[in-house]
Amino acid sequence: MGSIASPPCPISPSSYPSLTREQAGHLRHFHNLAAQLDGSWHHMGSQEPLQEFLDAYRYQLATMAYAVGVSHYHRQPLLRSVYKPLMRRLIHKMLCRDVWAYWFNTSLGGVRTDPSRTSLRTPWANPIARENIMYSGHLLLMVSLYAMLFDDNEFEKEGSIVFNWDPLFFGLGPEKFTYDTASLEKAILKEMERNGYVGVCCEPNMVFVVCNQFPMIAMRYNDARHSTNTISTLLPKYQDAWKAKGGMVRSNGLFPDAWLEVQDHVLSASDPGWTAWAAAFMNTWNSSLIRELYPKQSEGYLTTIDGETRLHPTAVGNAIRALVADESLPANSEATLAKARDIVRKANAPPGFPYSKPLLAYIVMWLSELGRTAELTSLLAYTDAHLNPTWEKGGLYYPRHDIITSDFKSGADMEMEWTHMDPFAGNAAIAYSRLNVEDGQKKMWEHPWTSKEVKERVWVDGVSLADGVDFLRGVYDPDVGEGAVVMSMKCWNESVRSVRVKPVVKGLGAGKWSVWVGGEFVRTDEMGKGGKDAVELDVEVSQEMVDVVVVREA
């Protein structure tokens, strides 16, 4: 008698989107960085040694967390046990003293942020108490995102966010500052109120538009989670406060860089950096304005010529904008670009600020959120061709390079092609731009996951990036038959023949669930009614992608 043929798999995993090699490599790099021992910051060192500038640890860690968030929410909602420990580890790193200790010195103030200052302030170590939204705002979004995505109240418990201040050779003894999500949010709201709702200071005396977007997104998640209405009350006050300062949009079409508290003066932007960064996250609550402004805000700084999008140094971008305004030249023209470069070259202006703003980082995040796929794809292709993409332990990053422009043909600084790479872009922002989707932040704002949704979701436990496996698919499709789980994995390490992983599929409804691994039928498990409560698997994963499919029978 012939053997009974195994039933064929009823669905094709390839019909579901898979992470690209680059996307999986970025997530692996996050894991590699987050897994370092505390105090080790390999690949994360910044231009400014005291962590005060824009490529500091806090910006890298926060943006990695946001990339983890959009990847889990939009691409792989099944893989809770993959994303949760990664985000938890990034939050742990964010709470390390290395990340926030800069504030003690920054709190002294100085003439660079307040030209009227003639003496320094008495410093304080607590990074939350006042000002410093450039840290506290990102931290609030990280812990709020964690709670929303994983229905975990760890940081909502009293005293769960701890800052230990105990310098070795100065001070009068250790200090400990404790918060939780609610008290952290309350501290930020108190500062917003103190400044008339125009926003919380980053550095002393300076309120930046961009840095205040992150805590407002966090407040939206917390409102959805706890049925409060903080953000709906705050946003009108915030908008009115900026109207009173002359409006959020300045005459050049860009958002203001900052408001000086003591001088009551608004600093207009002279480059697109903080406008792009703000727009990438303001798209959550002000999307119509963000999309309306994109052409004017990007003009000159980004050009698309013969199908290739290029990012230009600020001086070149401003020269293009002037040529468009004064001579009606087309912005996206090789001739206009050449003329603008010649203007900058002849001006031979001396370098200004000692550190270079991570402009590329802000631009690619902006393009990603607005779904400017052609421009983003072209700019990332340029980045991959010229800015040294590097693979290490299965992770993809772009190593730091401080020179802003050069001529690739001769090495002379003449053609002004972009070459700058900071660790914020190279470790985090480029990754974010690849893992995000169009309106990724906006969709999360409009529909944050509720506790009920997370509790009722089918999900996978028992696996993580620490297993040495990249997870390329991870979705539950309720519209296929009676429900289907699709998961695809691949071992990243070519020196290892294979690894074994033991995923556990949880949250399945009652009924019979059939399992296929690598296209081969494995078994059928009965869920509920005295049967199992999860499908437990033991899968060998090699360098060839293996698919796991679990389907409920009709």
Beta strands, then each sheet from edge to edge (+ up, - down):
strand 1: 161-165
strand 2: 175-179
strand 3: 206-208
strand 4: 258-260
strand 5: 265-267
strand 6: 302-305
strand 7: 308-311
strand 8: 390-392
strand 9: 395-397
strand 10: 405-406
strand 11: 417-418
strand 12: 459-461
strand 13: 469-477
strand 14: 484-491
strand 15: 499-501
strand 16: 504-506
strand 17: 511-517
strand 18: 520-527
strand 19: 534-536
strand 20: 539-541
strand 21: 546-552
sheet 1: 1+ 2-
sheet 2: 3+ 4- 5+
sheet 3: 6+ 7-
sheet 4: 8+ 9-
sheet 5: 10+ 11-
sheet 6: 12+ 16- 19+
sheet 7: 13+ 14- 21+ 17- 18+
sheet 8: 15+ 20-
end
